[in-house]
Amino acid sequence: MTTPSTPELTVAVEPEHEPHLVEAVRAAGGAITGLADARALVWVGGGTDFPALPDTVEWVALKTAGIEEFVTAGVIDDKRLWTNASGFYADNVAEHALALLLAGLRQINTSVLRHWDKERIDASVRSLHGSTVTIIGAGGIATSLIPRLDAAGAKVIAVNRSGREVPGAALTLPSARMAEVWTATDHVVLAAPSTPETRHLINGDTLAALPEHAWIVNVARGPLIDQAALITALREGQIAGAALDVTDPEPPDPDDEIWSLPNVIITPHVANPASGLTRTMAPWLAENVRRFRAGEQMLSVVAAGRDY
Amino acid sequence: MTTPSTPELTVAVEPEHEPHLVEAVRAAGGAITGLADARALVWVGGGTDFPALPDTVEWVALKTAGIEEFVTAGVIDDKRLWTNASGFYADNVAEHALALLLAGLRQINTSVLRHWDKERIDASVRSLHGSTVTIIGAGGIATSLIPRLDAAGAKVIAVNRSGREVPGAALTLPSARMAEVWTATDHVVLAAPSTPETRHLINGDTLAALPEHAWIVNVARGPLIDQAALITALREGQIAGAALDVTDPEPPDPDDEIWSLPNVIITPHVANPASGLTRTMAPWLAENVRRFRAGEQMLSVVAAGRDY
């Protein structure tokens, strides 16, 4: 029989009472209610079915990192606080990026397809140890990936907008100097948002500048790569391979040439699996509930005028 | 025109003048000669074509970690120092073990085989982050793998003969207590030598004790696993999958059921690729040349009476 020291935080989890998130809210001291009585809404649906909000809702927590669909639907207003899941899934995506890179270097793809083709595979296996990996985009994914690459004995070059030093990277370059990295790198991981500036940053010119043993990993968005130029480079052996969790278009057409290339690994946009999303988000939501109740700065507040 | 402070170390690199090793010997101050004039022999051949050694050879450096073939051929004597390559390739093998584990957890195998099968693959992807990995065998491979797993957010249980604490492992158990680990682990990496004691340490009983989501990685030797029991467990979904760089027999028969299982990844014994072996060995050889010249304790001295 304790008396709450702060006003009760009533939280609606909609459109369904997702159990991991309901439990997280309760564990952090929130009370689950319907939307009419809620001070906060945890929205696990999409943009098109977003409900009309009572003025009493002070905070809306969205489940995705990218919020394009909510911006498009015009639901984000300035009457309350909005948070997304930016950064919540970074560990998961970083792990997938490492899995893709190692799968390529270690020829897991061709091993799966060609049974005990030892002579050819042995000659194609390369080591991540001792190599230089450039990460384009220095947000949460890069922050989570860098220690993994460091433990694997790889050196990291980070590229971000500002060029502000990224902890753990041997070198950080601003995106304006991106042209310098291609000849200095062994492998590339794309982890940048999709914007007009990042569109086709991997193109015929950058592919020509990369070394022949280079693998390109994309865990960001398909349009960062000029896919036609990539296919040409892969067909001609200009680079060693591409391991893609995202494509453009996505998914590729069933008769797209990209499916037939032996030096391509495609996973179906599962770096952050939808099946485990709410479980992954739960501890972060709990932390934001705690912060809201304590009046502290919230995680992943959506900045006005940005859609990523 | 410097005068050597120690007698010249003459080294034969045979049966071929392998360039990476010749360069390593020279860089460490050794002089390349023929076998008749050599104080040291770097032998990059096998056991059957091993030459008769002049008594003037004080040190033989073998290129492999396992030296069964030289023991079988009866060439190892007690007239001089013998070194093998134990530990030289640990980073490489540890990296392959991590690649296999992540490839399984991240469903790279089924992604390569089944195009954009998102619904099924999404539900099958699991994260290494937050899991417990048991490494059986706590030698160089484990030492190299533990920091990689640690950076990936996985906890490690190590099992070795003595139970002497392995740095970085959350728990170390002696092999006599191995039965305790199966229910406490999410995934297993086999990195132990092949001995009568380790034969079939993965068997019907241990497979039954492992959780359903477990992946087993074998970068050691095929006989550590009772392969018939493994196939049954994989067919029946008793564990999630097996990622194997070694098999028993090796390679599996072309019509072996193991090739047809979707939850198996097989790479053709390439964790330490033969194609890159001398390049990987070169810096270690250079260090041993330096130590020999300086009269220091050598790396990887072959202990009498052991064949691994």
Interface residues (C-beta under 8 A of the other chain):
Chain A: D91 N92 E95 H96 L98 A99 L100 L102 A103 L105 R106 Q107 I108 N109 S111 V112 L113 H115 W116 D117 K118 I121 D122 A123 V125 R126 S127 L128 H129 P147 R148 D150 A151 A152 G153 P251 P252 P254 W259 I265 I266 T267 P268 H269 V270 P273 A274 S275 G276
Chain B: D91 N92 E95 H96 L98 A99 L100 L102 A103 L105 R106 Q107 I108 N109 S111 V112 L113 H115 W116 D117 K118 I121 D122 A123 V125 S127 L128 H129 P147 R148 D150 A151 A152 G153 P251 P252 P254 W259 I265 I266 T267 P268 H269 V270 P273 A274 S275 G276 T280
